[in-house]
Amino acid sequence: MRWAILGASNVAATRVLPALRECGQTAAVVLSGDPSRAEDYRRTHGIESATGDLREAVGGDVRAAYISSTNDKHFEHAMAAIDAGLHVLCEKPLSFDIAQAQKMVDAAAAAGVVFATNHHLRNHPVHRAARKLLAEGAIGDILSVRVGNAIMLRQALRGWRLDGVGGGVVLDLAVHDIDTLRFVTGMEPATVTAVGVCQGLSDGPADAVMTSGILGSGTLFSLHDAYTVPGAVTGFEIHGTAGTLAAEDCMRPDPTGTLRMIRDGDGTTVPLETVDNLYAPGIRAFVDAVRGVGEPVATGLDGLRSVTAALAILRSIEEGRAVRVAT
């Protein structure tokens, strides 16, 4: 299948293009708002053609679009691709606006095209193993979940992520945490209360945020998201009535990490499946869905729900109060 790459991004170059090629897909055209950047990107990454024109990018013989433009362009690019009859894999967050995200999902359904969100952590062997154990009741009823996703943002990535175009750490990292909560536990966030500060990388939006809230009817959760921490280990802990799952080094783009199950004071390491990268499984599932087999790893509805909760976190920071997550 031939793809349009809408956005000459780092994640497309380092993660998604290799995954597309591993899955036998073809990157036919790349779009950038700067035509010279598009051409440089095309040559560097072996893409067939380049353009600065959105309509040209989604025209021709391409059948799918991968959207990795800056967050403020996701809605425009997705709608153009859907209008052109393309299947769409969109980076998170789908939009800065819930109504726009809903419109993207609805438009794709009306057009009969596959619309997916690139929540790559759903392919992580740690996350998948934890999800399976929880579904089997391995630690009883879930009482609380704690997610740590604090990093030191690399200099090369400190552009649009730190200003209004990116939405700060919430729409970059917390949106992944929310999807992790939903995917692993099977529960929806109901309320959020958050505080955010600028710790030196940005004058706003916040580059460090802590969130607490409720999953479902009575499960507590907390999130720590930051661009400012050089030595933290990402991961999550899930506490149940019969034990705890402790995951480490598993919130980044590589299939690293460990998972331990702790019961009655004894911890055992959980065996994990081997995954070479976290992006190819999502591409394979997307291609299968286009062929009418199964669903994407994360659907457009999954993307809508994760960004709805992330926007509730931003609202809580702004208003200084608990915010109910829209359903």
Secondary structure, 3 states (H helix, E strand, C coil): CEEEEECCCHHHHHHHHHHHHHCCCEEEEEECCCHHHHHHHHHHHCCCEEECCHHHHCCCCCCEEEECCCHHHHHHHHHHHHHCCCEEEECCCCCCCHHHHHHHHHHHHHHCCCEEECCHHHHCHHHHHHHHHHHCCCCCCEEEEEEEEECECCHHHCCHHHCCCCCHHHHHHHHHHHHHHHHHHCCCEEEEEEEEECCCCCCCCCCEEEEEEEECCCEEEEEEEECECCCCCCEEEEEECCEEEEEECCCCCCCCCEEEEEECCEEEECCCCCCCCCCHHHHHHHHHHHCCCCCCCCEHHHHHHHHHHHHHHHHHHHHCCCEECCC
